[in-house]
Protein backbone atom coordinates (compact mmCIF):
# COMPACT_ATOMS: atom_id res chain seq x y z
CA UNK A 1 0.00 0.00 0.00
CA UNK A 2 2.72 2.46 0.95
CA UNK A 3 4.49 1.71 -2.35
CA UNK A 4 1.42 2.91 -4.21
CA UNK A 5 1.31 6.02 -2.05
CA UNK A 6 5.00 6.66 -2.75
CA UNK A 7 4.41 6.40 -6.52
CA UNK A 8 1.58 8.94 -6.29
CA UNK A 9 3.78 11.31 -4.28
CA UNK A 10 6.68 10.98 -6.72
CA UNK A 11 4.33 11.64 -9.65
CA UNK A 12 2.90 14.74 -7.98
CA UNK A 13 6.37 16.06 -7.15
CA UNK A 14 7.51 15.51 -10.73
CA UNK A 15 4.48 17.39 -12.05
CA UNK A 16 5.10 20.25 -9.64
CA UNK A 17 8.80 20.43 -10.43
CA UNK A 18 8.11 20.25 -14.13
CA UNK A 19 5.98 23.38 -13.89
CA UNK A 20 8.36 25.28 -11.61
CA UNK A 21 9.39 28.79 -12.49
CA UNK A 22 12.55 30.54 -11.51
CA UNK A 23 10.83 33.82 -10.73
CA UNK A 24 8.60 34.80 -7.83
CA UNK A 25 4.85 34.25 -7.94
CA UNK A 26 3.14 37.29 -9.43
CA UNK A 27 0.32 37.37 -6.87
CA UNK A 28 -1.17 40.81 -6.29
CA UNK A 29 -2.44 42.23 -3.04
CA UNK A 30 -1.63 41.01 0.47
CA UNK A 31 -0.40 37.53 -0.50
CA UNK A 32 2.52 39.14 -2.36
CA UNK A 33 4.11 39.74 1.04
CA UNK A 34 6.88 37.10 1.48
CA UNK A 35 5.75 36.68 5.09
CA UNK A 36 2.52 35.07 3.78
CA UNK A 37 3.50 32.86 0.83
CA UNK A 38 0.65 30.35 1.05
CA UNK A 39 -3.06 29.99 1.77
CA UNK A 40 -2.51 27.74 4.80
CA UNK A 41 0.03 27.57 7.61
CA UNK A 42 0.01 23.81 8.30
CA UNK A 43 -3.70 22.99 8.62
CA UNK A 44 -5.09 26.45 9.44
CA UNK A 45 -5.92 28.97 6.69
CA UNK A 46 -4.15 32.29 6.15
CA UNK A 47 -5.48 35.53 4.66
CA UNK A 48 -3.59 34.92 1.41
CA UNK A 49 -5.77 35.56 -1.65
CA UNK A 50 -6.11 33.59 -4.89
CA UNK A 51 -6.43 36.01 -7.85
CA UNK A 52 -9.70 36.05 -9.76
CA UNK A 53 -10.18 32.94 -11.93
CA UNK A 54 -6.84 31.40 -10.84
CA UNK A 55 -6.15 28.06 -9.13
CA UNK A 56 -4.00 26.69 -6.34
CA UNK A 57 -3.40 23.03 -5.40
CA UNK A 58 -2.31 21.41 -2.13
CA UNK A 59 -1.35 17.86 -1.20
CA UNK A 60 -1.18 16.84 2.48
CA UNK A 61 0.27 13.67 4.04
CA UNK A 62 0.08 12.60 7.68
CA UNK A 63 1.84 9.28 8.25
CA UNK A 64 0.09 6.99 10.73
CA UNK A 65 3.08 5.56 12.60
CA UNK A 66 3.67 7.54 15.81
CA UNK A 67 7.24 8.78 16.14
CA UNK A 68 7.35 7.40 19.71
CA UNK A 69 6.09 3.97 18.63
CA UNK A 70 2.87 2.09 19.30
CA UNK A 71 1.74 1.42 22.88
CA UNK A 72 4.65 3.49 24.23
CA UNK A 73 7.05 0.88 22.86
CA UNK A 74 9.77 3.16 21.49
CA UNK A 75 12.47 1.49 19.42
CA UNK A 76 14.93 3.83 17.69
CA UNK A 77 16.09 1.04 15.37
CA UNK A 78 12.54 0.31 14.24
CA UNK A 79 11.85 4.03 13.80
CA UNK A 80 14.95 4.46 11.61
CA UNK A 81 14.12 1.28 9.71
CA UNK A 82 10.72 2.77 8.84
CA UNK A 83 12.31 6.10 7.89
CA UNK A 84 10.65 8.01 10.77
CA UNK A 85 7.26 6.70 9.69
CA UNK A 86 7.46 7.44 5.96
CA UNK A 87 7.04 3.70 5.28
CA UNK A 88 3.69 3.61 7.07
CA UNK A 89 0.23 4.22 5.67
CA UNK A 90 -0.86 7.84 5.51
CA UNK A 91 -3.92 10.04 5.68
CA UNK A 92 -3.73 11.97 2.42
CA UNK A 93 -5.56 15.16 1.54
CA UNK A 94 -6.07 16.67 -1.91
CA UNK A 95 -7.15 20.30 -2.12
CA UNK A 96 -8.06 22.60 -4.98
CA UNK A 97 -8.98 26.26 -4.47
CA UNK A 98 -10.25 28.79 -6.98
CA UNK A 99 -10.38 32.57 -7.02
CA UNK A 100 -14.08 33.16 -7.64
CA UNK A 101 -13.70 36.94 -7.70
CA UNK A 102 -11.34 39.51 -6.23
CA UNK A 103 -11.14 38.85 -2.49
CA UNK A 104 -13.24 35.66 -2.64
CA UNK A 105 -11.94 32.10 -2.91
CA UNK A 106 -13.66 28.73 -2.76
CA UNK A 107 -12.30 25.21 -2.65
CA UNK A 108 -12.62 21.54 -1.81
CA UNK A 109 -10.42 19.33 0.37
CA UNK A 110 -10.78 15.53 0.41
CA UNK A 111 -8.92 13.12 2.69
CA UNK A 112 -8.61 9.42 2.01
CA UNK A 113 -10.76 8.52 5.01
CA UNK A 114 -13.56 9.75 2.68
CA UNK A 115 -14.06 13.11 4.37
CA UNK A 116 -14.89 15.91 1.92
CA UNK A 117 -14.77 19.56 2.99
CA UNK A 118 -16.04 22.48 0.90
CA UNK A 119 -14.96 25.94 1.96
CA UNK A 120 -15.30 29.60 1.06
CA UNK A 121 -13.29 32.58 2.26
CA UNK A 122 -14.02 36.28 1.78
CA UNK A 123 -11.66 39.18 2.46
CA UNK A 124 -13.23 41.82 4.71
CA UNK A 125 -10.27 44.02 5.64
CA UNK A 126 -6.82 44.18 4.07
CA UNK A 127 -3.74 45.14 6.07
CA UNK A 128 -2.53 48.50 4.81
CA UNK A 129 -1.70 52.00 6.04
CA UNK A 130 -3.96 52.77 8.97
CA UNK A 131 -5.18 49.15 9.25
CA UNK A 132 -2.83 46.97 11.32
CA UNK A 133 -4.49 43.60 10.56
CA UNK A 134 -6.22 41.71 7.77
CA UNK A 135 -9.54 39.97 8.42
CA UNK A 136 -11.27 37.27 6.36
CA UNK A 137 -14.52 35.44 7.04
CA UNK A 138 -14.40 31.65 6.61
CA UNK A 139 -17.24 29.15 6.03
CA UNK A 140 -16.75 25.38 5.74
CA UNK A 141 -19.00 22.35 5.42
CA UNK A 142 -17.79 18.77 5.43
CA UNK A 143 -19.25 15.30 5.44
CA UNK A 144 -18.05 11.78 6.08
CA UNK A 145 -18.42 8.85 3.66
CA UNK A 146 -17.83 11.06 0.61
CA UNK A 147 -20.14 13.80 1.86
CA UNK A 148 -23.05 11.43 2.50
CA UNK A 149 -23.36 11.62 6.30
CA UNK A 150 -22.35 13.32 9.55
CA UNK A 151 -22.17 16.88 8.22
CA UNK A 152 -20.18 19.55 10.11
CA UNK A 153 -20.39 23.25 9.35
CA UNK A 154 -17.76 25.78 10.42
CA UNK A 155 -18.05 29.56 10.60
CA UNK A 156 -15.34 31.91 11.77
CA UNK A 157 -12.75 34.57 11.07
CA UNK A 158 -9.09 34.60 10.07
CA UNK A 159 -7.22 37.58 11.56
CA UNK A 160 -3.61 38.12 10.48
CA UNK A 161 -0.80 40.52 11.15
CA UNK A 162 2.29 40.59 8.91
CA UNK A 163 5.41 42.25 10.27
CA UNK A 164 8.34 43.53 8.18
CA UNK A 165 7.93 40.80 5.53
CA UNK A 166 9.44 38.39 8.04
CA UNK A 167 6.69 37.30 10.40
CA UNK A 168 2.98 36.54 10.08
CA UNK A 169 0.78 35.73 13.09
CA UNK A 170 -2.82 34.49 13.04
CA UNK A 171 -5.77 34.31 15.42
CA UNK A 172 -8.73 32.31 14.12
CA UNK A 173 -11.92 31.98 16.21
CA UNK A 174 -14.06 29.29 14.55
CA UNK A 175 -17.28 27.56 15.61
CA UNK A 176 -17.77 24.05 14.20
CA UNK A 177 -21.17 22.35 14.41
CA UNK A 178 -21.87 18.64 14.85
CA UNK A 179 -18.31 17.66 15.70
CA UNK A 180 -19.35 14.55 17.62
CA UNK A 181 -18.77 11.90 14.95
CA UNK A 182 -20.04 9.19 17.33
CA UNK A 183 -23.74 10.04 17.75
CA UNK A 184 -24.18 7.15 20.16
CA UNK A 185 -21.73 8.74 22.58
CA UNK A 186 -23.46 10.81 25.27
CA UNK A 187 -21.97 14.30 25.56
CA UNK A 188 -23.06 17.64 26.96
CA UNK A 189 -22.43 19.38 23.64
CA UNK A 190 -22.05 18.21 20.05
CA UNK A 191 -20.50 21.47 18.80
CA UNK A 192 -17.04 22.99 19.26
CA UNK A 193 -15.72 26.53 19.55
CA UNK A 194 -11.99 26.71 18.91
CA UNK A 195 -9.42 29.48 18.52
CA UNK A 196 -6.60 28.73 16.11
CA UNK A 197 -3.23 30.34 16.85
CA UNK A 198 -0.50 30.18 14.21
CA UNK A 199 2.69 31.83 13.04
CA UNK A 200 5.11 31.70 10.09
CA UNK A 201 8.65 33.10 10.40
CA UNK A 202 10.80 33.71 7.31
CA UNK A 203 14.44 32.83 8.06
CA UNK A 204 15.97 33.68 4.69
CA UNK A 205 14.67 34.52 1.26
CA UNK A 206 12.91 31.14 0.85
CA UNK A 207 12.94 29.22 4.18
CA UNK A 208 10.28 29.37 6.88
CA UNK A 209 9.55 28.00 10.35
CA UNK A 210 5.89 27.39 11.20
CA UNK A 211 3.77 26.48 14.18
CA UNK A 212 0.08 26.29 15.08
CA UNK A 213 -2.06 25.41 18.08
CA UNK A 214 -5.84 25.03 18.18
CA UNK A 215 -7.29 25.05 21.70
CA UNK A 216 -10.96 24.10 21.95
CA UNK A 217 -12.32 26.63 24.43
CA UNK A 218 -15.94 25.43 24.61
CA UNK A 219 -18.19 22.55 23.59
CA UNK A 220 -17.23 19.07 22.44
CA UNK A 221 -13.50 18.57 22.84
CA UNK A 222 -12.24 14.98 23.00
CA UNK A 223 -8.57 14.02 22.81
CA UNK A 224 -5.85 16.66 22.78
CA UNK A 225 -5.86 20.11 21.23
CA UNK A 226 -4.30 20.08 17.77
CA UNK A 227 -0.67 21.20 17.68
CA UNK A 228 1.81 21.17 14.81
CA UNK A 229 5.14 22.65 13.79
CA UNK A 230 7.25 22.47 10.67
CA UNK A 231 9.78 23.89 8.25
CA UNK A 232 9.21 24.74 4.59
CA UNK A 233 11.02 25.91 1.48
CA UNK A 234 9.55 28.21 -1.18
CA UNK A 235 10.54 28.05 -4.84
CA UNK A 236 8.57 30.33 -7.13
CA UNK A 237 4.95 29.21 -6.90
CA UNK A 238 5.84 26.03 -4.97
CA UNK A 239 6.02 25.35 -1.23
CA UNK A 240 7.51 22.15 0.19
CA UNK A 241 6.75 21.66 3.89
CA UNK A 242 7.84 19.00 6.41
CA UNK A 243 5.76 18.97 9.60
CA UNK A 244 5.10 17.09 12.83
CA UNK A 245 1.60 17.01 14.37
CA UNK A 246 -0.13 15.37 17.33
CA UNK A 247 -2.97 14.20 15.06
CA UNK A 248 -3.81 13.38 11.45
CA UNK A 249 -6.51 16.00 10.86
CA UNK A 250 -6.49 18.63 8.11
CA UNK A 251 -10.17 19.72 7.93
CA UNK A 252 -11.98 21.96 10.42
CA UNK A 253 -14.07 19.10 11.76
CA UNK A 254 -11.02 16.89 12.17
CA UNK A 255 -9.15 19.64 14.04
CA UNK A 256 -12.16 20.22 16.30
CA UNK A 257 -12.20 16.51 17.21
CA UNK A 258 -8.62 16.84 18.43
CA UNK A 259 -5.53 14.68 18.34
CA UNK A 260 -4.98 11.26 19.88
CA UNK A 261 -5.54 10.67 23.60
CA UNK A 262 -1.97 9.42 23.89
CA UNK A 263 1.08 11.64 23.58
CA UNK A 264 1.63 10.65 19.94
CA UNK A 265 3.33 12.76 17.26
CA UNK A 266 3.20 12.02 13.54
CA UNK A 267 5.49 13.16 10.76
CA UNK A 268 3.95 14.54 7.58
CA UNK A 269 4.34 16.97 4.73
CA UNK A 270 2.44 19.46 2.56
CA UNK A 271 3.11 20.30 -1.08
CA UNK A 272 1.39 23.33 -2.58
CA UNK A 273 1.42 24.92 -6.02
CA UNK A 274 0.02 28.19 -7.35
CA UNK A 275 -1.11 28.10 -10.97
CA UNK A 276 -0.59 31.78 -11.68
PyMOL commands that set and color helices and strands:
alter all, ss='L'
color gray80, all
select helices_A, chain A and resi 2-18+29-32+70-72+76-81+83-85+144-147+252-256
alter helices_A, ss='H'
color red, helices_A
select strands_A, chain A and resi 55-63+90-101+104-111+115-125+134-143+149-163+167-176+192-202+207-219+226-235+238-245+266-275
alter strands_A, ss='S'
color yellow, strands_A
deselect
rebuild
show_as cartoon
